[in-house]
Amino acid sequence: NNWNFWYGLTLRYLDRTENANCLAKHKENGHMLGEWQSNQRKNYKLGKLSASRIERLNKIGFIWDIITYRWEKGYEETRKYKDLHGNANCKYDFVTEDDYTLGEWQSDQRDRYNLDKFVKFPERKKKLDEIGFSWVYLPSFTDPSLSDDGRTIEEQKWDIGYEETLIYYRKTGFATALFNYV
């Protein structure tokens, strides 16, 4: 039946990626597998998925609460980063050895914090606070207090501003940017 077709696509995806869970917009051989998986999660939450289908998906490592799973994955990678580097904060473009985009995840957490989206999840904020996560977006720093060469955050910020000014100057011929320049 139709469900078995989609389950088969999920198995194919699992064989190829070693993970049964794809992104919501993922297409597998032209079929919207991510959308189908999202619908399985929705049906599961609504109690509309049979026990046998739940069991089949569980056996292949299907994750029912993908949002919590992804947050926990990011937190765990941040904790590992701290253990390795001595602080919890990485550069925006930092990617782990297993291709996890940790810098992007951390940036997303800062964005959420700045938009007061941690109100619903105070335990998440507390966990990140406990490992020294910085809520200030510092795109070029790996350490919230000093860089590798001993410069303070203020000195690093000045250097970044100077570099951005040089870029703007090279583009426009002017060192003073308009107030709304991004």
N, C-alpha and C positions, 0 to 999 in steps of 0.2 A: 504493500500500500504506500501511499504518499509519505507517511511518517518514516517508513523504512528507507525510502529514497534519501531523505534528508539526513537520517541517521548514518546512512552509508557515506554521504558526503562528509559528515563529521568524522567518520573513521578515516576517510581518505586524507582529510586535513590533519588528523592526529598522526597518521603514518608519515606524512611529509614534514610536520613541524614538531612532533613529540609533545604536542599540547592539543587537547580537544577543544579549547576555548579560543574562538577567533574574535576579532573586533566586530562591532555591531554593523559596520558597513562593508564587511568583507564579502567578496564574491568568490565562490569556488566553482571553477569551470562555467562561469557565467551565471551561476545561481546565487541568490542572496542568502548565503549560509548564515552570516552574522544576524540577519533579520530573523531567520528561523530560530536560531539559538536564543535570541532575545525573547521571542514568543514562547519558547519552552520555559524560560525563567518566569515569565509572566504567568503562564498557565500553572506552573508549580506553586507560585505564591497564592494563586486563586483557588488552589485545590482541584484543578481541572486536568491534572496529568495522572495517568494510571500508575499504580505501584510498579508494574512491570517496566514501564518506560523510565520511571525514576531510577529503578535498579540498573537498567541497561546504561543509562547516562552516568550514574554514579561509578559503575565499573570502569569507565574509560577516563575518569577524572574530571567530569563535567562539574563546573563550579556554579552554584545556584545564586550566590550573592557576589557577583563579579565586582561591584563597587568596593565592598569591604575587602575582598581579596586583593584588588589592585592597590588599595591604600596600605594594607599590611605588607605587601610586597615592597612598596616604596619605602616604608618605614624600616623594614628589615635590611634593605640595601643601604639606607642611610646609616643604620647602626653599624653595618659591616664597614662602610666607608670611614666612619669615625674610628673604629678599631684599627684600621689600617693606616689612617692619616693623622690621627690625633684630634680631629675636629669633625663635626657633622656636616659641614657646609662645603659643597663642591661647586665648580664652575657650571654655568648653564649648559655648556656643551659636553659635560662629562657623561661618558657611557661606560658601563661596567664591562668586565671581560665577557660576560654572557649577553652583551648587547642591550642591556636595560638602560634606558635613557633617564638616569637618575637626576641629572641637572634639570631636565624639563619637569620631572615630577616635583622636585624641590621648589622650582619656580611656581608651579601650579599651587603648591601648598601656601606659598607666600601670597599669591593672588587671592586665594580663598580666605586667608586670614585677613587681608586688607579689605575684603568685601564682607567681613563678619560672617562668613559661612562656617566658622568653627563653633558658632553658638550651639548648634545641634550636636556637636561632637567634642565636648570639652576634654574627654579622655584622650582624644587624638592629639590635641594641642599639648596636653600635659606630658604625654609620652615623648613628643618632640622636644619640649622644653627640657625634660630630664636628661636628654643626651646632648644638650647644648646647641640645638638648632636655632639659627638666626632668622628672625622674621623680617629683617631688613634685606631687601633684594640687593645683593652685591654681585653684579654680573661677572666681575673679573677676579674675585678673591676666592681663595680656598680656606683662609683662616679669618675668623671674625675679629681678631685683635691685631695680628701682625702678619705681614707677608713673609715669604721665605727669606727675603733680604732684610727683615727687621723693620720695614716701614709700617707706620700706623695706618688705620683705616682712612683717616683724614688725608694722609699723604697719598695713599692709593687712589682715593676719590679725586684728589687734585690732578694726579697723573692721568686718570681716565678723562677728566674734563679737558685737560690740555690736549690729549690725543684726539678727542672728539672735535675740539676747536681746529686742530690742524686739518682734519678730514674736511670740515666745513670750509675752511680757507682754501684748500686745494680745489674744492668743487666750485666755489663762488668767487674767490678772490677777496673775500671779506672775512675778518676775524670775529666780528660781532654778528651773532645770529639774531633773527627776529624772535620775539618772545614766544611765538607759537611753532617754532621750528622743532621737529621731532626727528 
